Amino acid sequence: MPLIPEEPQIHEKAQGPRATPASGRTASTPRPVPGPRPAAPPRPGRPGPVRPTAPAQRAPRDTTTTKPGPPGPAAPAAAQAAPVANAATVAAPQIQLIPATPDGALDAAEEAVDLLLDSGRTPGDVLVLTTGEPHPWAAHELSFGDAAYWAQHDAGDDVFYADAAVAERAATRAVVVVAVNGGPEAAAARALGVAHTRAGALLIVCGDPQTINSVLGAGV
């Protein structure tokens, strides 16, 4: 005979909520299951002691003191300042000889001055010395007084003529012209000696070659 299937048995635990009794009360809504509680924020505690930051380490100071030693010997004066010029290295002026008689020495000197000015020399570059009779210009200017005469020399604006006897009063000029136009040989020697020290670049001597060469050979 055929088997009749049995009704399934539902376990009591598997059943849903029971129906409310006939009193009419409804079943209470099930409470939701609370989730995990959020962690409480930490309470502010007391501030702990602040430790000071260790300062940067400094390099050890050098406590040794260097005592200054005794001063060395002073440098010689020659090493402290170089000499301005050595007398031996100063170039001597060039010497030119123009043969002339005592009577023509002054005219030869005038011609030499004209050639100098034509070649580009300025009048203030030239000094003319005479051993005998003075140049007419010098005689004229001395008539106004010695002070006015030498003031023109100090100005240096023109050719200056002077007696060899007062040549030491004259200043250095680029060119010195000596006219040996008379006077003793000693006067000529003295005039050439002074003229040699007053000439910066050129010394021109107008006179007797024999007399001039003897004086120049004596060390002028």
C-alpha positions as CSV (number, residue, x, y, z in Angstrom):
1,M,0.0,0.0,0.0
2,P,1.2,3.4,-0.8
3,L,3.1,5.4,1.8
4,I,1.5,8.6,3.0
5,P,4.0,11.3,3.7
6,E,4.0,12.6,7.1
7,E,3.7,16.3,7.9
8,P,6.9,17.8,8.7
9,Q,7.6,18.3,12.3
10,I,8.8,21.8,13.0
11,H,11.0,22.1,16.0
12,E,9.9,24.6,18.6
13,K,13.1,26.6,18.5
14,A,12.8,26.9,14.8
15,Q,9.4,28.4,15.0
16,G,8.9,32.1,14.8
17,P,7.5,34.3,17.5
18,R,4.6,33.0,19.1
19,A,1.3,34.5,18.5
20,T,0.0,36.8,21.1
21,P,-2.5,35.4,23.5
22,A,-6.0,36.1,22.9
23,S,-5.9,39.0,25.3
24,G,-5.2,41.4,22.3
25,R,-1.7,42.5,23.4
26,T,0.7,42.8,20.7
27,A,4.2,41.4,21.1
28,S,6.9,44.0,22.0
29,T,9.3,45.1,19.3
30,P,12.5,43.4,19.7
31,R,15.3,45.7,20.8
32,P,18.1,46.2,18.3
33,V,21.2,44.6,19.2
34,P,23.7,47.4,20.2
35,G,26.9,47.5,18.2
36,P,30.3,47.9,19.7
37,R,30.7,51.1,21.8
38,P,33.0,53.7,20.5
39,A,36.2,54.1,22.4
40,A,36.0,57.0,24.8
41,P,38.4,59.9,24.1
42,P,41.3,59.8,26.5
43,R,41.0,62.2,29.4
44,P,43.5,65.0,29.4
45,G,46.0,64.1,32.1
46,R,48.4,66.3,33.9
47,P,51.2,67.7,31.8
48,G,54.4,65.8,32.6
49,P,57.7,67.6,33.3
50,V,59.2,69.2,30.1
51,R,62.8,68.2,29.8
52,P,65.0,70.9,28.5
53,T,66.6,70.4,25.2
54,A,70.3,69.7,25.5
55,P,72.3,72.7,24.2
56,A,74.5,72.2,21.2
57,Q,78.0,71.3,22.2
58,R,80.5,74.1,21.7
59,A,84.1,73.5,20.6
60,P,86.4,73.8,23.6
61,R,88.0,77.2,23.9
62,D,91.6,77.5,23.4
63,T,92.8,79.0,26.7
64,T,96.4,79.1,25.7
65,T,97.7,82.6,25.2
66,T,100.4,83.2,22.7
67,K,102.9,85.7,24.0
68,P,104.3,88.1,21.4
69,G,108.0,87.4,20.7
70,P,110.7,90.0,20.8
71,P,110.5,92.4,17.8
72,G,112.8,91.6,15.0
73,P,115.5,93.8,13.7
74,A,114.3,96.9,11.9
75,A,114.7,96.9,8.2
76,P,117.4,99.1,6.8
77,A,116.4,102.4,5.4
78,A,117.4,101.3,1.9
79,A,114.8,98.4,2.1
80,Q,112.0,100.6,3.5
81,A,112.0,103.1,0.7
82,A,113.6,102.8,-2.7
83,P,115.9,105.6,-3.6
84,V,114.3,108.2,-5.9
85,A,117.3,108.3,-8.3
86,N,120.8,107.3,-8.3
87,A,123.2,110.0,-9.3
88,A,125.3,107.5,-11.3
89,T,122.2,106.5,-13.4
90,V,121.1,110.1,-14.3
91,A,121.9,110.6,-17.9
92,A,124.4,113.4,-18.6
93,P,123.4,116.0,-21.2
94,Q,124.6,115.7,-24.7
95,I,127.3,118.2,-25.6
96,Q,127.6,120.0,-29.0
97,L,130.5,122.2,-30.0
98,I,130.1,125.1,-32.5
99,P,133.5,126.5,-33.4
100,A,133.6,130.3,-33.2
101,T,136.0,133.1,-32.4
102,P,135.4,135.1,-29.2
103,D,134.0,137.9,-31.4
104,G,131.6,135.6,-33.2
105,A,130.6,133.4,-30.3
106,L,127.6,135.5,-29.4
107,D,126.3,135.4,-33.0
108,A,126.8,131.6,-33.1
109,A,124.8,131.3,-29.9
110,E,122.0,133.4,-31.4
111,E,121.9,131.1,-34.5
112,A,121.8,128.0,-32.2
113,V,118.8,129.4,-30.3
114,D,116.9,130.1,-33.6
115,L,117.6,126.5,-34.7
116,L,116.3,125.2,-31.4
117,L,113.1,127.2,-31.6
118,D,112.6,126.1,-35.2
119,S,113.0,122.4,-34.2
120,G,110.2,122.6,-31.7
121,R,111.9,123.8,-28.4
122,T,109.9,126.3,-26.4
123,P,111.5,129.6,-25.4
124,G,111.3,128.6,-21.8
125,D,113.5,125.6,-22.5
126,V,116.6,127.6,-23.4
127,L,119.2,129.4,-21.2
128,V,122.1,131.4,-22.7
129,L,125.3,132.1,-20.7
130,T,128.0,134.5,-21.8
131,T,131.6,134.6,-20.4
132,G,132.5,138.1,-21.7
133,E,130.3,141.0,-22.7
134,P,126.7,140.4,-21.6
135,H,123.9,139.8,-24.2
136,P,122.1,143.1,-25.1
137,W,118.8,141.7,-23.8
138,A,120.4,141.0,-20.4
139,A,121.9,144.4,-20.2
140,H,118.6,146.0,-21.1
141,E,116.5,144.0,-18.6
142,L,119.0,144.6,-15.8
143,S,118.4,148.3,-16.2
144,F,115.0,147.8,-14.6
145,G,116.5,146.2,-11.5
146,D,117.9,142.9,-10.4
147,A,114.5,141.7,-8.9
148,A,112.6,142.3,-12.1
149,Y,115.3,140.7,-14.1
150,W,115.3,137.4,-12.2
151,A,111.6,137.4,-11.9
152,Q,111.5,136.8,-15.7
153,H,113.9,133.9,-15.3
154,D,111.7,132.3,-12.6
155,A,108.6,132.7,-14.8
156,G,110.3,130.6,-17.5
157,D,108.3,132.1,-20.4
158,D,111.1,133.2,-22.6
159,V,114.8,132.6,-23.5
160,F,116.8,133.9,-20.7
161,Y,120.3,135.4,-21.0
162,A,122.7,135.7,-18.1
163,D,126.3,136.3,-17.3
164,A,128.2,133.1,-16.5
165,A,129.4,134.7,-13.3
166,V,125.8,134.5,-11.9
167,A,124.9,131.2,-13.6
168,E,124.6,129.4,-10.3
169,R,121.5,131.5,-9.6
170,A,119.8,130.1,-12.8
171,A,117.6,127.1,-12.6
172,T,117.9,124.0,-14.7
173,R,116.6,124.1,-18.2
174,A,116.4,121.6,-21.0
175,V,119.0,123.3,-23.2
176,V,121.9,125.5,-22.1
177,V,123.9,127.5,-24.7
178,V,127.3,128.9,-23.6
179,A,128.9,131.7,-25.7
180,V,132.6,131.8,-24.8
181,N,132.9,135.4,-26.0
182,G,135.8,136.6,-23.9
183,G,137.1,136.6,-20.4
184,P,139.9,134.6,-18.9
185,E,140.1,130.8,-19.5
186,A,139.3,130.2,-15.8
187,A,136.0,132.1,-16.4
188,A,135.2,129.8,-19.3
189,A,136.0,126.7,-17.3
190,R,133.7,127.9,-14.5
191,A,131.0,128.7,-17.0
192,L,131.1,125.3,-18.6
193,G,131.1,123.5,-15.2
194,V,128.0,125.3,-14.1
195,A,126.3,125.0,-17.5
196,H,126.9,121.2,-17.4
197,T,124.9,121.0,-14.2
198,R,122.1,123.2,-15.4
199,A,121.5,121.5,-18.8
200,G,118.9,118.8,-18.6
201,A,119.2,117.3,-22.1
202,L,121.6,119.4,-24.3
203,L,124.7,121.6,-23.8
204,I,125.8,123.7,-26.7
205,V,129.2,125.5,-26.5
206,C,130.1,128.2,-29.0
207,G,133.8,129.2,-28.9
208,D,137.4,128.3,-29.7
209,P,137.5,124.5,-30.0
210,Q,141.0,124.3,-28.4
211,T,140.0,126.2,-25.3
212,I,136.7,124.3,-25.0
213,N,138.3,120.9,-25.5
214,S,140.9,121.6,-22.8
215,V,138.2,122.6,-20.4
216,L,136.0,119.6,-21.2
217,G,139.0,117.3,-20.9
218,A,139.6,118.6,-17.4
219,G,136.5,116.8,-16.3
220,V,133.5,119.0,-17.2
